[in-house]
């Protein structure tokens, strides 16, 4: 029994070592399978840190170091590009205010925040470029500048008064005095309701021009003693209001102030006078220039109106036409359309001009069926050819049987399509609609020909963009492939409407338009362009005729020489030739 217990109690060292390693492995495996909360938090923290530092690039990635290098270069470049603004921001945000806890006499340390004026200047410049009311914004800036100037000068005045000492002796002192600023007093009653709320005083003595009130001043005090209440204000309000009041009147020189009595007071008065003459006069001049600019367009419009009125009255134009002309001018002025947009856009670079035109017209032109499948490069050239026109109510944009030479795009307003034969309204065009797409290109076999089949009239005032056929034709000379595409689109449109010549089977004829493109383009050109092209053709024919004449002259000379040589040979061998002929030995 004892032996068995001793055997059970005895432990093999080797077995103990193995068991210990086993339990260690088991603990490690269990640790890996069941991690603790701290391990999970640590892994999440490290993963988040890596994502923030390395922009979601794992450290096991092969592009890890290259990405880190690129990010570092970008950060350094941005820091270098913005070093001035960053330095100013850091300097302004530096907590210098904590120094005032130890010494509040150096409060001027806070003036370092004035460096932030760079941001203010940047804000003003950017706002002037982007705002739709630049003149109003400039007036606000000038008013703010005046307020800041009054505030600074008021601070200087109050500090000057503290330096000399604030007195309560009289109101004629140059420096600040609480005696100059009384707390406002208001009555407790209403004079229109209560008869006892009005002191029986002579109206002539109200202004007290003769100092008569001094004789019954105490009576007034006793009368209003229990019929008023005082609006108590703090010393700061009285100090600031009085200082700003003195500053505004002194700088603007608009009011009478107590005269200075010491050299220091004279110096302050001289400085304020110079500021008022130079700085404030400049500000007032800027305000005046802004007001003049605001009224300049109105004055120009009035001159134009006066000119057109004088012209129509001098020429005795019909009153109805005069009213329509003046109404049209008023409409153009109200919608800021008196300025020629082409003159304004011509000041911009060509690329920017093209971008603006594309933004205005590209979406509408891409919806036009005749421009389907055209290249974007060609479309960007087309949008530059669009011109704006304004039509008054009941104006005809085109009439029936007129030669079709332009396409219309409705920007604003409404148009109606009218059949002149019946006077019936066929359709109504709203904003974004187009009319006359087939008028900008010549199509062989068009049953409509080159004439309008309906009339187009403006219902009210309408802003219309016009695309002329001559401009498009001139552009198509540089884009022959686009010319083929446009002609094919036009033929399909006409065929779908039954307005194109067809075969007996109802199919489109095999067009020779592509072979005759040059002739078609020449027919569509304006007269000056046609004459120029014809002049070039004549010059080519003249050059060909000259070459043919020179060739003919050279041929004539050559054959003359041959004939002359033949005559000489015949003359030299005349007898032999005759003898041979007679002997019938002539070799043919």
BELHUHU-V388465 format. One record per residue. N is the residue number from 0. NEAR is the number of other C-alpha atoms within 8 Angstrom. Layout:
N & NEAR
N & NEAR
This chain:
0 & 4
1 & 5
2 & 6
3 & 7
4 & 8
5 & 8
6 & 7
7 & 7
8 & 6
9 & 6
10 & 7
11 & 6
12 & 6
13 & 6
14 & 8
15 & 9
16 & 8
17 & 8
18 & 8
19 & 8
20 & 8
21 & 8
22 & 8
23 & 8
24 & 8
25 & 8
26 & 8
27 & 8
28 & 8
29 & 9
30 & 9
31 & 7
32 & 6
33 & 6
34 & 9
35 & 7
36 & 6
37 & 6
38 & 8
39 & 9
40 & 8
41 & 8
42 & 8
43 & 8
44 & 8
45 & 8
46 & 8
47 & 8
48 & 8
49 & 12
50 & 11
51 & 8
52 & 6
53 & 11
54 & 7
55 & 7
56 & 10
57 & 9
58 & 5
59 & 5
60 & 7
61 & 5
62 & 6
63 & 12
64 & 7
65 & 7
66 & 10
67 & 9
68 & 8
69 & 8
70 & 8
71 & 8
72 & 8
73 & 8
74 & 8
75 & 8
76 & 8
77 & 8
78 & 9
79 & 7
80 & 7
81 & 8
82 & 8
83 & 7
84 & 7
85 & 9
86 & 8
87 & 10
88 & 9
89 & 8
90 & 8
91 & 11
92 & 7
93 & 6
94 & 5
95 & 8
96 & 8
97 & 7
98 & 8
99 & 11
100 & 7
101 & 6
102 & 7
103 & 8
104 & 5
105 & 7
106 & 7
107 & 5
108 & 8
109 & 8
110 & 6
111 & 8
112 & 8
113 & 7
114 & 8
115 & 10
116 & 7
117 & 7
118 & 7
119 & 8
120 & 8
121 & 8
122 & 8
123 & 8
124 & 8
125 & 8
126 & 8
127 & 10
128 & 7
129 & 6
130 & 8
131 & 4
132 & 6
133 & 9
134 & 8
135 & 7
136 & 10
137 & 10
138 & 10
139 & 8
140 & 8
141 & 11
142 & 8
143 & 8
144 & 8
145 & 10
146 & 8
147 & 8
148 & 8
149 & 12
150 & 10
151 & 8
152 & 11
153 & 13
154 & 9
155 & 8
156 & 12
157 & 12
158 & 8
159 & 9
160 & 11
161 & 8
162 & 6
163 & 7
164 & 6
165 & 9
166 & 8
167 & 7
168 & 6
169 & 8
170 & 7
171 & 5
172 & 10
173 & 10
174 & 10
175 & 14
176 & 11
177 & 10
178 & 9
179 & 9
180 & 8
181 & 6
182 & 8
183 & 7
184 & 8
185 & 8
186 & 9
187 & 7
188 & 8
189 & 8
190 & 9
191 & 5
192 & 5
193 & 8
194 & 7
195 & 6
196 & 9
197 & 6
198 & 7
199 & 4
200 & 6
201 & 6
202 & 5
203 & 6
204 & 11
205 & 7
206 & 5
207 & 9
208 & 6
209 & 5
210 & 6
211 & 9
212 & 8
213 & 6
214 & 5
215 & 8
216 & 8
217 & 6
218 & 7
219 & 9
220 & 8
221 & 7
222 & 9
223 & 9
224 & 7
225 & 5
226 & 10
227 & 11
228 & 8
229 & 8
230 & 8
231 & 6
232 & 7
233 & 6
234 & 6
235 & 6
236 & 8
237 & 11
238 & 11
239 & 9
240 & 8
241 & 11
242 & 13
243 & 12
244 & 8
245 & 10
246 & 13
247 & 9
248 & 12
249 & 14
250 & 13
251 & 8
252 & 9
253 & 6
254 & 6
255 & 6
256 & 8
257 & 7
258 & 6
259 & 8
260 & 7
261 & 6
262 & 6
263 & 6
264 & 10
265 & 10
266 & 8
267 & 8
268 & 10
269 & 8
270 & 8
271 & 11
272 & 11
273 & 9
274 & 10
275 & 13
276 & 9
277 & 8
278 & 9
279 & 12
280 & 9
281 & 8
282 & 10
283 & 8
284 & 8
285 & 9
286 & 10
287 & 8
288 & 8
289 & 11
290 & 8
291 & 8
292 & 8
293 & 9
294 & 8
295 & 8
296 & 8
297 & 8
298 & 8
299 & 8
300 & 9
301 & 8
302 & 8
303 & 8
304 & 10
305 & 8
306 & 8
307 & 8
308 & 9
309 & 8
310 & 8
311 & 10
312 & 8
313 & 7
314 & 6
315 & 6
316 & 9
317 & 6
318 & 6
319 & 6
320 & 8
321 & 11
322 & 8
323 & 9
324 & 8
325 & 9
326 & 8
327 & 9
328 & 9
329 & 8
330 & 9
331 & 10
332 & 10
333 & 7
334 & 6
335 & 7
336 & 8
337 & 6
338 & 7
339 & 7
340 & 6
341 & 6
342 & 8
343 & 9
344 & 8
345 & 9
346 & 6
347 & 8
348 & 7
349 & 7
350 & 6
351 & 8
352 & 11
353 & 12
354 & 8
355 & 8
356 & 11
357 & 12
358 & 8
359 & 7
360 & 9
361 & 12
362 & 9
363 & 8
364 & 8
365 & 9
366 & 8
367 & 10
368 & 8
369 & 10
370 & 11
371 & 10
372 & 5
373 & 10
374 & 7
375 & 6
376 & 6
377 & 10
378 & 10
379 & 11
380 & 10
381 & 10
382 & 12
383 & 9
384 & 10
385 & 10
386 & 7
387 & 8
388 & 8
389 & 8
390 & 12
391 & 11
392 & 9
393 & 8
394 & 9
395 & 9
396 & 9
397 & 9
398 & 10
399 & 11
400 & 8
401 & 8
402 & 7
403 & 10
404 & 9
405 & 11
406 & 15
407 & 12
408 & 11
409 & 17
410 & 10
411 & 9
412 & 13
413 & 13
414 & 14
415 & 13
416 & 13
417 & 13
418 & 12
419 & 9
420 & 4
421 & 5
422 & 7
423 & 7
424 & 9
425 & 8
426 & 7
427 & 9
428 & 11
429 & 10
430 & 9
431 & 8
432 & 8
433 & 11
434 & 7
435 & 10
436 & 10
437 & 9
438 & 12
439 & 16
440 & 11
441 & 11
442 & 9
443 & 6
444 & 6
445 & 10
446 & 7
447 & 8
448 & 5
449 & 8
450 & 10
451 & 13
452 & 7
453 & 11
454 & 14
455 & 12
456 & 13
457 & 17
458 & 12
459 & 11
460 & 11
461 & 16
462 & 12
463 & 13
464 & 12
465 & 12
466 & 13
467 & 12
468 & 13
469 & 11
470 & 9
471 & 13
472 & 13
473 & 9
474 & 10
475 & 10
476 & 8
477 & 6
478 & 9
479 & 8
480 & 6
481 & 11
482 & 9
483 & 9
484 & 10
485 & 13
486 & 11
487 & 8
488 & 12
489 & 11
490 & 10
491 & 8
492 & 10
493 & 11
494 & 11
495 & 7
496 & 7
497 & 6
498 & 10
499 & 12
500 & 10
501 & 9
502 & 8
503 & 5
504 & 5
505 & 6
506 & 7
507 & 9
508 & 7
509 & 4
510 & 6
511 & 6
512 & 9
513 & 7
514 & 6
515 & 8
516 & 8
517 & 7
518 & 7
519 & 10
520 & 11
521 & 9
522 & 7
523 & 11
524 & 11
525 & 7
526 & 6
527 & 6
528 & 8
529 & 11
530 & 8
531 & 8
532 & 9
533 & 8
534 & 8
535 & 8
536 & 8
537 & 8
538 & 8
539 & 8
540 & 8
541 & 8
542 & 8
543 & 8
544 & 8
545 & 8
546 & 8
547 & 8
548 & 8
549 & 8
550 & 8
551 & 8
552 & 8
553 & 8
554 & 8
555 & 8
556 & 8
557 & 8
558 & 8
559 & 8
560 & 8
561 & 8
562 & 8
563 & 8
564 & 8
565 & 8
566 & 8
567 & 8
568 & 8
569 & 9
570 & 7
571 & 6
572 & 8
573 & 8
574 & 6
575 & 7
576 & 10
577 & 8
578 & 8
579 & 10
580 & 9
581 & 7
582 & 7
583 & 6
584 & 7
585 & 8
586 & 3
587 & 2
